[in-house]
């Protein structure tokens, strides 16, 4: 083939649309390998293209194939099979290069094979690398050969999708393939010796990715809107819905089929529409479309690949909204020629009558056009309209087509009203398309409600503004210009109670901090409704809606999910996938930064975290083994706000032994759920310390009790000075306290004054005063003749008295007396004669034991 581009053929390249033929730089067309052509002619397309200008030109080449000689169809008997007749030596070994010696030993011209395409299924689960094919040259028996591959997917981006073992020639794919990303790869295989010299010519390798059904059909729109005239015949086209599938459209994986799932409402028939399963065209299938009965149909359409197979195909749905449009099949008609109406001022363009004077079709349609009537009703005080007669489709209110009604300017109107349709009546209806009537309108003055000129009013501000911030002034206008009325404002709806309004001027201020992340916010907008009321008779009011668009600020720290996870105690393929979530919106969310804290150091020692993308990360073990148990792993996640916020989330990770599949075993799960050895030892140590403290406390209490009893019972009587120390309740007033009764120091004749003593401050060792019937009162002791008898009598009385003080050998007297009537007590003095026996002092108690030891021991003592 020859090509001339008028500027010379320098740099022009050729290519064909067939893998069986190639074109050299000089235009020579040749067969790339041995061919068996089944037909008598062959048509090719040869393309010439200029790499500099990117221009392309095509030409068609037709081959006439001659009949093959008969002897060429049989292999000579006894001849050795040529390598060109074998494509594979083994199931996974290719010989891309022909052998160089013929059967008779003569040297032949070297000709390369064309390797059949290699098919690789997409989304393969591996394991990777996965062997595809082995490439081998027949010269590897003579010299050492090194193999390599080049091209897109090998040494060109995407890099290292395929690699080859340079010694064995085994070619591998290193990761799963995605046909939707790239459907085919063209590589070249090279064979060189150990010195890098070319041994064989490069061979083309074509790798095709086999499509898998991994993509659902996607509708271009989720909601389709269409319309059809009422009364349309079956088969009328309505609309077309379209779904695309990213899978191979030449296979069942990408062949989409449509069907209608539901129709709402199912009136007058549940199958009013049908859909072409291949094109998605929706047409009517039944008669009876009536806009006055059903104005709109909602049809759910399902698209399924695998040629509509619901068992194997992937599906998706979309909504088709079909509106039944009105046709002019009802002419307007007045039911009376004259009408008198009373209407209120301010009702310009509004209905002045609730009785229907005429018929019409759908408001706003061409069949109803020419009226331009609003739909708001204004109550009238009188009307002479009567109900229309005959079958009718829809009754609308009559309205006065007049300018603004102002009571101060016009109190009455005389109108001639004509009603007609802009569109002609539907075919087959022979009626007049217009009607006239006279209307008298009397205007009465009424109190009109205040209204907000801007409703809805939208303002924008950042969230988090402080309480008391003035947002805007939302004021209303009272149309009653000639009435002296005051307008007061109040809140009608404030879901979050965030706003305050000034009752006089309508100024809006914040009552709390506005939070965009609140549940009361919808699409970043907070709505509040306010009421404006006048003081007319009767009062009238109007409402206005204030919309606050809140601009996001970075006021929410990110959180991590999940809170609990499970991992094997030895590192393997299973990891913990972590997701970061932030209540804020872009740009105050991702990409997030995941990191482990430096304290405690065991966290970074045992764990490592790898970020997958802006929202996801993976947590895995760093060490080769971690004891089974439950570990709290803190992870710091930081968002991309300005300034950024961070949060430390603790993930409870259950580390357990796993089986060969990487799943946690039942025994391992139980062991992981329990306490580890370290935790058990720590608990035991705490229990031992607690028991030791309790034991020491008990010993200390017993020792203290013993010391108290010992101190009480073993006190030395000589050291006990309570016999000589008296406690007085009153010390006196000094020199001024000269008036005192010395009779109180005299020896009493009886003990009545002691028993009748008034309550007051008493000595701690004094016997309680008062009657105690359950115990006999100690008898009054008479004046003793001898001090020894006196002491013995007091001792016996104290021993028999349960109310006596704990020191039973000591009695306390309030009065010491002026002298003893017993005379001298010299009999108690020490005597050297030894004729006095003091051993009886041992019977007086422990406090007299010292005296007995001192005087009753005899000469040797």
Number of C-alpha atoms within 10 A of each C-alpha: 13 8 16 10 13 6 6 9 15 10 10 19 17 22 19 19 12 12 11 13 16 19 19 12 14 13 17 11 17 11 11 16 16 13 9 7 10 8 9 10 11 12 12 14 13 22 17 23 18 16 11 8 7 7 11 13 12 14 12 10 13 10 10 10 12 10 7 9 8 7 8 8 8 8 10 10 6 7 10 11 12 13 18 18 10 12 16 16 11 9 9 12 16 20 21 26 24 20 18 17 13 14 12 8 8 9 11 10 9 12 15 20 19 19 17 13 14 15 13 18 14 20 17 14 10 12 10 12 15 16 17 18 17 19 23 21 18 14 17 15 8 7 12 12 25 23 20 20 24 18 18 18 19 21 15 11 10 11 12 16 18 24 21 23 15 16 13 14 23 20 22 19 21 16 18 18 20 18 21 15 7 10 15 19 17 15 20 16 20 20 26 19 16 11 9 10 11 14 16 19 16 19 18 21 20 16 17 18 19 17 22 19 20 18 18 21 26 19 20 12 13 13 14 18 15 18 15 20 16 19 15 17 15 16 14 15 19 19 18 16 24 18 23 17 21 15 21 18 14 8 14 18 25 25 21 29 23 25 19 22 11 15 19 13 14 13 15 14 14 12 15 20 22 20 22 15 18 15 14 22 16 25 20 19 17 18 16 15 24 20 20 15 13 15 15 19 20 17 22 17 21 24 32 27 29 19 19 21 14 12 7 13 23 20 20 16 20 21 19 23 19 20 19 22 21 22 21 22 15 21 24 22 20 21 18 16 14 16 16 15 21 18 27 24 21 22 22 18 20 22 22 25 23 16 17 16 24 24 20 24 25 20 17 14 17 17 25 25 19 15 17 13 19 17 14 13 16 18 15 18 11 13 14 12 20 13 12 17 8 5 7 13 14 14 16 19 21 22 23 21 16 12 10 13 21 18 16 11 7 13 16 17 15 11 16 12 15 15 20 20 21 16 15 16 18 13 8 7 12 9 10 12 17 14 16 17 17 15 17 15 19 18 22 19 15 16 21 20 21 22 19 19 12 13 14 15 15 14 13 12 13 14 20 16 15 12 14 14 14 15 16 14 13 22 22 25 14 21 13 19 8 7 10 9 16 12 22 19 23 17 18 14 14 15 14 17 13 16 22 18 20 16 15 13 14 21 16 20 18 18 16 17 15 23 22 25 17 12 10 15 18 12 9 18 18 23 19 20 16 21 22 28 22 22 14 18 9 9 12 17 20 18 20 22 19 20 18 21 20 21 15 19 19 21 19 19 20 23 22 21 15 15 13 15 18 18 24 27 22 21 16 15 10 17 17 17 17 22 15 22 18 20 15 20 17 13 14 24 24 21 17 25 18 25 18 19 15 10 9 11 10 11 19 18 12 15 15 15 20 14 16 11 11 16 19 20 20 16 22 20 24 16 14 10 12 17 16 24 22 21 17 14 21 18 20 17 21 23 29 18 22 10 11 15 17 19 16 19 18 18 19 16 20 22 25 27 22 19 12 8 9 15 15 21 15 13 12 21 18 14 19 23 15 14 14 14 12 8 12 12 12 10 12 11 12 12 12 11 12 11 12 12 12 12 12 11 12 12 12 12 12 12 11 12 11 12 11 11 10 11 10 12 12 10 12 14 15 10 7 11 9 12 11 6 8 12 11 11 10 7 8 12 8 7 6 7 9 9 7 8 7 7 8 11 12 12 14 15 9 11 11 10 10 13 12 10 10 10 8 7 9 13 13 9 14 13 13 14 13 13 10 10 7 6 10 11 13 13 8 9 12 10 12 14 12 14 18 13 11 14 16 13 14 17 18 13 17 20 13 12 15 11 14 19 17 12 15 19 19 17 16 14 11 14 11 12 13 9 9 15 12 11 10 10 11 7 10 10 7 10 10 8 6 12 8 14 12 16 17 11 18 16 10 17 13 19 21 17 18 16 17 19 15 12 18 19 13 14 8 4 8
